[in-house]
Amino acid sequence: MYGEHGVTKEEIADLLEVRTNFVLKWTQGEDQGVHEDNRGWQKGRRRKWDEKTVQRITEIRRELKEDPNEACWAATAIEAEYRRR
């Protein structure tokens, strides 16, 4: 795609929905097939967190953001509240 069709690496990243950094490494390597996935997990499935954990974290962030007494709802504040609960 990159060399043959004049598509930029950023356009490839957008088209394949991957990071530009991956495309940079991929275009420099010999194996440039895009149909084989060797990540070890299914595309679209979260690698680290299950859906229940994601919902809990989202709920904690929403509560911290809506609370007028809270000044911070960044990752460290959410993690502290998650551990506290």
C-alpha positions as CSV (number, residue, x, y, z in Angstrom):
1,M,0.0,0.0,0.0
2,Y,2.6,2.5,1.1
3,G,5.1,2.1,-1.8
4,E,2.8,0.9,-4.5
5,H,-0.2,3.2,-4.2
6,G,1.3,6.4,-2.7
7,V,-0.7,6.2,0.5
8,T,0.8,7.9,3.5
9,K,1.6,6.0,6.7
10,E,-0.9,8.1,8.6
11,E,-3.6,7.2,6.1
12,I,-2.7,3.5,6.5
13,A,-3.0,3.8,10.2
14,D,-6.4,5.4,9.9
15,L,-7.6,2.9,7.4
16,L,-6.4,-0.2,9.4
17,E,-7.3,1.5,12.8
18,V,-3.9,1.0,14.2
19,R,-1.3,3.3,15.7
20,T,1.1,5.2,13.4
21,N,4.0,3.7,15.3
22,F,2.9,0.2,14.4
23,V,2.7,1.3,10.7
24,L,6.2,2.7,10.8
25,K,7.6,-0.7,12.1
26,W,5.4,-2.6,9.8
27,T,6.5,-0.8,6.6
28,Q,10.1,-1.3,7.5
29,G,9.7,-5.1,8.1
30,E,9.8,-7.9,5.5
31,D,6.4,-9.4,6.6
32,Q,3.8,-6.8,5.6
33,G,0.6,-9.0,5.7
34,V,-2.3,-7.3,7.4
35,H,-4.7,-10.2,7.5
36,E,-2.9,-12.3,10.1
37,D,-3.2,-11.3,13.7
38,N,-0.5,-12.6,16.1
39,R,-1.5,-10.4,19.1
40,G,-2.9,-13.4,21.1
41,W,-6.3,-11.8,21.7
42,Q,-9.3,-11.1,19.5
43,K,-9.5,-7.6,17.8
44,G,-12.1,-5.5,19.6
45,R,-11.7,-7.4,22.9
46,R,-10.0,-5.6,25.7
47,R,-6.7,-7.1,26.6
48,K,-6.4,-6.2,30.2
49,W,-9.8,-5.2,31.7
50,D,-13.1,-7.0,31.6
51,E,-16.3,-5.1,30.9
52,K,-17.4,-5.1,34.6
53,T,-14.1,-3.4,35.6
54,V,-14.4,-0.8,32.8
55,Q,-18.0,0.0,33.9
56,R,-16.8,0.5,37.6
57,I,-14.0,2.8,36.5
58,T,-16.3,4.8,34.3
59,E,-18.9,5.1,37.1
60,I,-16.2,6.2,39.6
61,R,-14.9,8.9,37.1
62,R,-18.4,10.2,36.5
63,E,-19.1,10.4,40.3
64,L,-15.8,12.2,40.9
65,K,-16.4,14.6,38.1
66,E,-19.9,15.5,39.2
67,D,-19.0,15.9,42.9
68,P,-18.4,19.6,43.6
69,N,-16.1,18.8,46.6
70,E,-13.7,16.9,44.3
71,A,-11.0,18.9,42.6
72,C,-9.4,16.0,40.7
73,W,-10.8,13.1,38.6
74,A,-7.6,12.1,36.9
75,A,-6.3,8.5,36.7
76,T,-4.6,8.6,40.1
77,A,-7.7,9.8,41.8
78,I,-9.8,7.2,40.1
79,E,-7.4,4.5,41.1
80,A,-7.3,5.6,44.7
81,E,-11.1,5.6,44.8
82,Y,-11.3,2.2,43.1
83,R,-8.9,0.7,45.7
84,R,-10.8,2.4,48.5
85,R,-14.1,0.8,47.4
